[in-house]
Amino acid sequence: MTTNRKLAYLVSRFPKISETFILYEILELRRLGFEVDIFPLVREREDVQHPEVASLTSRTHYYSALSAPVILAQLFWITRRPTRYLATLWSVIYGNISSPKFLIRGIVAFLLAGLFAKEIKRSGIGHVHAHWATHPALAAYVVHRLTGLPYSFTAHAHDIYVEQAMLREKIADADFVVTISEFNRRFLAGLYGEALAKKVDVIHCGIDLDVFQPREGAQKAETFTIICVASLEEKKGHKYLIEACAQLAERGIALNCLLVGDGDLRAELEAMIQGHGLSEHVKPLGRQPRHRVGELLAQSHALVLPSIVTSKGKMEGIPVALMEALAMQMPVIATDISGVSELVEHNVTGLLVPEKDASALATAIDVIRQDPAAAATFGRRGREKVIAEFDLHANTEALSQRFLTSASR
């Protein structure tokens, strides 16, 4: 009997340039011989896209929640499985009723999932996987309830730390759950107990080590250059990095800081840069495709990621940007939150500092600047760590085996 190698991937937005881990996981699954159809809840329209997105256009299915196909899909299920349809709708309403925002989005996800379920069943897909434990996992839950197909989802960060609507039900009904760090697995065990957490596998996100190779360009840079690759949002902690750069400038230390990424805080951060008189040295570069990020990393001496835990509890998982930098044998400086220490070991593969501490960041940056031999050692050990635990090919292979086991039952 041939195992079904057809997968449906349910995601929040696609193509989203900051979610490279989803894009390259899908591409790697295709290389392993899987057919992957993508069902986004929202069609993302960004000016910059990774060129590889073009190869997935024909397998990506976009629908509007108020379109005729979505409405007809509700009629399809309510006439064929009325009890299951209405029970599932009630569970979505009841499970999200405490938050008006989540209730509205949950109903939209339910309606779209009705059409997803019809298309997935028609296509002969054997397993449904969602990225993010929020609305994509909710849509996968609905597809499962309507079709009986097994589903799983990957939990990352805020989708379990902050937003937990129906999370217990999603885990309980899933064939299995993947999360990207041991920290997350312990967090879920603390919420729901070890019995439910036994369904959770830790499979790290990975990067393509053939693409992110040891760099040579930084040694040619005249001015010490640091880089931060992160969306411009509160949890990334950019303001503490800008303050650290201001402190270093006050000491007469010359450096450049490249900010790769975009987001809601761009205007605020640009004003902060100007206010500190750093416009010549701290440069927001906006969103960049993967190949350009690689070029910028190669031109920099260190990557700094000053992530924080926000007042609402939002925080990082294990940022892919750290993996990419370490794969290129760059020293990294990061804050010691969530699962970051599973990748960045203090004084082994980089430096860890307390969150929201600009002075500690400034000191760490200056340590890397003044001790290139230690920086090189951090980078070498960092690449070894990524090869051992964060290789895209190996980790996607592990995930693919879970899919095959699920689809063959």
matplotlib code that plots the C-alpha trace (Angstrom):
import matplotlib.pyplot as plt

x = [0.0, 1.4, 1.5, -0.3, 2.3, -0.3, -0.3, -2.4, -0.6, -2.9, -1.2, -2.2, -0.8, 1.1, 3.6, 4.9, 8.6, 9.3, 8.0, 10.9, 10.7, 7.3, 8.3, 11.5, 10.0, 7.4, 10.0, 12.1, 9.0, 8.5, 12.1, 11.4, 8.6, 5.5, 2.8, 1.9, -1.1, -1.2, -4.4, -3.8, -6.4, -5.2, -3.5, -0.4, 0.5, 4.0, 6.3, 9.2, 9.0, 11.4, 11.8, 11.1, 7.4, 6.8, 7.2, 4.3, 1.8, -0.2, -0.4, -1.6, -5.4, -6.8, -10.4, -12.5, -14.6, -17.7, -17.3, -19.8, -17.6, -17.2, -21.0, -21.7, -19.3, -21.3, -24.4, -22.5, -21.5, -24.7, -26.7, -24.3, -23.1, -25.5, -24.9, -21.1, -21.2, -23.3, -21.5, -18.2, -19.5, -20.8, -17.4, -15.7, -18.2, -18.0, -14.2, -13.7, -16.5, -14.4, -12.6, -14.6, -11.6, -10.9, -14.6, -14.8, -11.6, -12.6, -15.8, -14.0, -11.5, -14.5, -16.1, -12.9, -12.1, -15.5, -14.2, -10.7, -12.2, -14.2, -11.2, -8.8, -11.1, -11.6, -7.9, -7.2, -4.9, -3.9, -2.8, -3.5, -0.8, -1.1, 1.6, 0.6, -1.6, -4.1, -6.4, -4.5, -4.7, -8.4, -9.0, -7.2, -9.3, -12.5, -11.2, -10.6, -14.0, -15.8, -13.7, -12.1, -8.6, -5.8, -4.1, -1.2, 0.2, 3.4, 3.4, 5.9, 5.7, 2.9, 0.4, 0.8, 2.3, -0.5, -3.3, -4.7, -8.3, -9.2, -5.6, -6.4, -9.0, -6.7, -3.9, -6.3, -7.9, -4.6, -2.8, 0.4, 1.8, 5.2, 6.8, 10.1, 11.8, 12.0, 11.0, 7.7, 7.1, 7.7, 5.3, 2.6, 3.1, 2.7, -0.6, -2.2, -0.2, 2.4, -0.2, -1.3, 2.2, 3.2, 1.6, 4.1, 7.3, 10.2, 11.4, 13.5, 13.0, 16.0, 18.0, 19.6, 23.3, 24.1, 22.9, 24.2, 27.9, 30.8, 31.4, 34.5, 33.3, 33.3, 37.0, 37.1, 34.7, 36.5, 34.0, 32.8, 29.3, 26.5, 23.2, 19.7, 17.3, 13.9, 10.4, 10.1, 7.7, 7.9, 9.0, 12.1, 13.5, 15.0, 14.8, 17.3, 19.7, 19.4, 20.1, 23.1, 24.4, 24.0, 25.9, 28.8, 28.8, 29.1, 32.2, 33.7, 33.3, 32.6, 30.2, 27.4, 24.2, 22.0, 18.3, 16.8, 13.0, 9.9, 6.8, 4.5, 7.3, 9.4, 8.5, 9.0, 12.4, 13.5, 12.6, 14.6, 17.6, 17.4, 16.9, 20.1, 22.0, 22.6, 21.3, 24.7, 25.3, 22.0, 20.3, 16.9, 17.0, 13.4, 12.4, 15.0, 14.8, 16.9, 19.8, 20.2, 20.0, 22.9, 24.9, 24.3, 25.3, 28.5, 29.4, 28.8, 30.9, 28.1, 24.3, 22.5, 18.9, 17.7, 14.3, 12.1, 9.0, 6.3, 3.8, 1.2, 3.5, 4.6, 8.2, 10.4, 10.6, 14.1, 14.6, 15.7, 17.9, 20.2, 20.4, 21.4, 24.1, 25.6, 25.6, 27.7, 30.1, 29.1, 29.2, 25.8, 24.4, 20.9, 18.7, 18.2, 14.5, 12.2, 14.1, 16.9, 19.5, 18.8, 20.7, 22.9, 25.0, 26.6, 30.3, 30.1, 28.2, 27.7, 26.8, 23.5, 22.4, 19.4, 16.4, 15.6, 19.2, 20.8, 24.0, 24.5, 24.0, 26.5, 29.1, 28.5, 28.9, 32.1, 33.4, 32.9, 34.5, 37.6, 38.1, 38.0, 39.6, 36.8, 34.2, 35.7, 35.5, 31.9, 31.1, 32.8, 31.1, 27.8, 28.0, 28.7, 25.6, 23.4, 24.7, 23.9, 20.5, 19.1, 19.7, 16.6, 17.1, 17.4, 14.6, 12.2, 13.0, 12.0, 8.8, 8.0, 8.3, 5.6, 3.4, 3.9, 3.1, -0.1, -1.3, -0.7, -3.1]
y = [0.0, 3.4, 6.0, 9.2, 12.0, 14.8, 17.5, 20.6, 23.5, 26.0, 29.3, 32.8, 34.8, 33.9, 34.8, 36.6, 37.6, 37.3, 33.7, 32.2, 29.1, 28.2, 28.8, 26.8, 24.0, 23.6, 23.7, 21.1, 18.8, 19.1, 18.1, 15.1, 14.0, 15.5, 17.3, 20.4, 22.6, 25.9, 27.4, 30.9, 32.6, 35.9, 36.8, 38.8, 41.6, 42.7, 44.7, 42.4, 38.6, 35.7, 34.6, 31.0, 31.9, 31.9, 28.1, 27.7, 29.9, 27.1, 25.2, 28.2, 28.6, 32.0, 32.6, 35.4, 34.6, 36.1, 34.6, 32.3, 29.2, 29.7, 30.1, 27.1, 25.1, 25.8, 24.5, 21.4, 20.5, 21.4, 19.2, 16.3, 16.4, 18.8, 17.6, 17.7, 21.0, 22.8, 21.2, 22.4, 25.9, 26.0, 24.9, 27.7, 30.3, 29.1, 28.7, 32.2, 34.2, 35.8, 37.9, 39.8, 40.0, 36.3, 35.5, 37.4, 35.9, 32.5, 32.6, 33.8, 30.9, 28.5, 29.7, 29.4, 26.0, 24.8, 25.4, 24.2, 20.9, 20.4, 21.1, 19.1, 16.1, 16.4, 16.5, 13.3, 14.9, 12.6, 15.0, 18.6, 20.7, 24.3, 26.8, 28.8, 27.5, 30.3, 30.6, 28.3, 25.5, 26.3, 26.0, 22.6, 21.6, 22.4, 20.5, 17.5, 17.7, 17.9, 15.3, 13.1, 13.7, 13.8, 17.1, 18.6, 22.1, 23.8, 26.2, 28.9, 31.8, 34.3, 31.8, 29.8, 32.4, 35.0, 33.6, 30.4, 30.2, 26.6, 25.5, 22.6, 21.3, 21.8, 19.8, 17.1, 16.6, 16.8, 13.7, 15.3, 18.8, 20.2, 23.0, 24.7, 24.6, 22.6, 25.8, 25.7, 22.0, 22.7, 25.7, 23.5, 20.9, 23.6, 24.6, 21.3, 18.6, 16.1, 13.7, 16.1, 17.4, 13.9, 14.7, 17.5, 16.8, 19.3, 19.8, 23.0, 25.3, 24.8, 26.7, 25.6, 25.2, 25.1, 28.7, 30.1, 29.4, 30.8, 34.4, 36.3, 39.9, 41.3, 41.3, 43.8, 46.3, 49.5, 50.3, 47.8, 46.8, 45.1, 43.9, 43.2, 41.1, 41.4, 42.8, 46.3, 45.4, 45.8, 42.2, 42.6, 45.3, 47.6, 50.7, 49.1, 48.4, 52.1, 53.2, 50.9, 52.4, 55.9, 54.9, 53.5, 56.7, 58.8, 56.8, 57.7, 54.2, 54.2, 51.6, 51.0, 49.3, 47.8, 47.2, 44.7, 44.5, 46.6, 47.0, 49.3, 50.9, 52.1, 55.8, 55.7, 54.1, 56.4, 59.4, 57.8, 57.4, 61.0, 62.1, 60.4, 61.9, 58.4, 58.8, 58.3, 55.1, 53.3, 52.6, 51.0, 49.0, 47.7, 44.2, 42.2, 38.9, 36.0, 36.4, 40.0, 39.2, 36.8, 39.5, 42.0, 39.3, 38.7, 42.4, 42.6, 41.7, 40.5, 40.0, 41.6, 40.5, 42.4, 40.7, 41.3, 40.0, 42.6, 43.8, 41.5, 38.5, 38.4, 37.1, 35.2, 31.5, 30.7, 33.4, 32.1, 35.1, 33.8, 30.5, 32.1, 34.3, 31.4, 29.2, 31.9, 31.7, 35.1, 35.9, 36.8, 38.8, 38.0, 38.4, 35.4, 34.8, 31.9, 29.2, 31.5, 29.8, 26.5, 28.0, 30.7, 29.4, 32.2, 32.5, 29.4, 30.2, 33.9, 36.3, 36.5, 39.6, 40.5, 41.9, 45.6, 46.4, 48.8, 49.1, 45.3, 45.3, 48.1, 46.2, 43.0, 44.7, 46.3, 42.9, 41.4, 44.5, 44.4, 40.6, 39.3, 36.0, 35.3, 36.4, 33.9, 31.1, 31.9, 31.8, 28.5, 26.9, 28.4, 26.8, 23.5, 23.9, 24.8, 21.8, 19.5, 20.8, 23.3, 21.9, 22.4, 19.1, 17.0, 18.6, 18.6, 14.9, 14.3, 16.2, 14.4, 11.0, 12.2, 13.1, 9.7, 7.9, 9.9, 9.6, 5.8, 5.1]
z = [0.0, -1.0, 1.7, 0.8, 0.2, -0.4, 2.2, 2.9, 4.6, 6.3, 7.1, 8.3, 5.4, 2.3, 1.0, 4.0, 3.7, 7.5, 7.6, 5.6, 7.8, 6.4, 2.7, 2.8, 4.8, 2.1, -0.6, 1.2, 1.6, -2.2, -2.7, -0.6, -2.9, -1.2, -3.0, -0.9, -1.4, 0.5, 2.0, 3.4, 5.5, 4.1, 0.8, 1.8, -0.6, 0.2, -2.1, -1.5, -2.0, -2.0, -5.6, -4.7, -4.0, -7.8, -7.9, -5.5, -7.2, -8.8, -5.5, -3.4, -3.0, -2.1, -1.2, 0.2, 3.3, 1.7, -1.8, -3.5, -3.3, 0.5, 1.0, -1.2, 0.8, 4.0, 2.3, 1.1, 4.7, 6.4, 4.1, 4.3, 7.9, 9.6, 13.2, 12.9, 11.1, 13.7, 16.6, 15.2, 14.6, 18.2, 19.5, 17.6, 18.9, 22.5, 22.4, 21.2, 22.7, 25.4, 22.8, 20.2, 17.9, 18.2, 17.8, 14.5, 13.2, 14.4, 12.4, 9.3, 9.8, 10.2, 7.0, 5.0, 6.5, 5.1, 1.6, 2.5, 3.7, 0.5, -1.7, 0.4, 0.4, -3.4, -3.9, -2.1, 0.5, 3.3, 6.1, 7.1, 8.8, 10.1, 11.0, 14.1, 16.9, 16.5, 13.5, 11.1, 13.7, 14.2, 10.5, 10.5, 13.5, 11.5, 8.4, 10.6, 12.2, 8.8, 6.9, 9.5, 8.0, 10.5, 11.3, 13.1, 13.7, 14.5, 17.5, 17.6, 20.1, 20.8, 19.4, 22.6, 25.0, 24.5, 22.4, 23.9, 22.6, 22.2, 22.4, 24.7, 22.1, 19.2, 20.9, 22.0, 18.5, 16.6, 15.5, 16.8, 17.5, 16.7, 18.5, 17.8, 21.3, 24.5, 26.2, 24.4, 25.2, 28.9, 28.6, 27.2, 29.8, 32.4, 30.9, 30.2, 32.0, 30.8, 29.5, 26.8, 26.2, 25.2, 21.9, 21.3, 19.4, 19.4, 15.9, 15.4, 12.5, 10.2, 7.6, 4.4, 5.2, 1.5, 1.2, 4.5, 4.2, 6.3, 5.3, 4.3, 3.6, 7.2, 7.5, 4.6, 6.2, 7.4, 10.2, 12.7, 11.5, 13.3, 11.8, 13.2, 11.0, 12.5, 11.9, 13.4, 16.2, 20.0, 20.8, 18.7, 21.1, 18.5, 20.8, 23.2, 20.3, 19.2, 22.8, 22.9, 19.7, 21.2, 24.3, 22.1, 20.1, 23.3, 24.1, 20.7, 19.3, 15.5, 14.2, 11.7, 12.5, 9.7, 10.5, 8.1, 8.3, 8.3, 10.5, 12.5, 14.5, 11.6, 11.9, 15.7, 15.4, 12.6, 14.8, 17.7, 15.4, 14.4, 17.9, 19.0, 16.0, 14.6, 11.0, 9.5, 11.4, 12.1, 8.8, 8.4, 5.1, 5.0, 3.9, 2.0, 0.1, 1.4, -1.0, 0.0, 3.7, 3.1, 1.4, 4.2, 6.8, 5.0, 5.2, 8.9, 11.9, 14.3, 14.4, 17.4, 18.3, 21.4, 21.8, 24.8, 26.5, 26.0, 28.6, 26.8, 27.1, 23.4, 22.9, 20.5, 19.8, 18.4, 15.7, 12.3, 11.9, 14.7, 12.9, 9.6, 11.2, 13.1, 10.0, 8.4, 11.4, 12.7, 16.4, 17.7, 20.6, 21.8, 24.9, 27.3, 26.8, 25.9, 23.8, 22.6, 24.9, 23.1, 20.2, 21.6, 24.5, 26.4, 25.8, 23.6, 20.4, 21.3, 24.0, 26.0, 27.8, 29.9, 28.0, 28.0, 29.0, 26.5, 28.6, 28.6, 24.8, 24.4, 26.5, 24.6, 21.2, 22.4, 23.6, 20.1, 18.5, 20.6, 20.6, 17.0, 18.0, 20.5, 17.9, 15.4, 18.0, 18.7, 15.0, 14.4, 17.3, 16.2, 12.8, 14.5, 16.6, 13.6, 11.6, 14.5, 15.5, 13.0, 9.5, 7.3, 5.4, 8.6, 10.5, 7.6, 7.1, 10.7, 10.2, 7.0, 8.8, 11.2, 8.2, 6.6, 9.9, 10.3, 6.7, 6.6, 9.6]

ax = plt.figure().add_subplot(projection="3d")
ax.plot(x, y, z, "-o")
ax.set_aspect("equal")
plt.show()
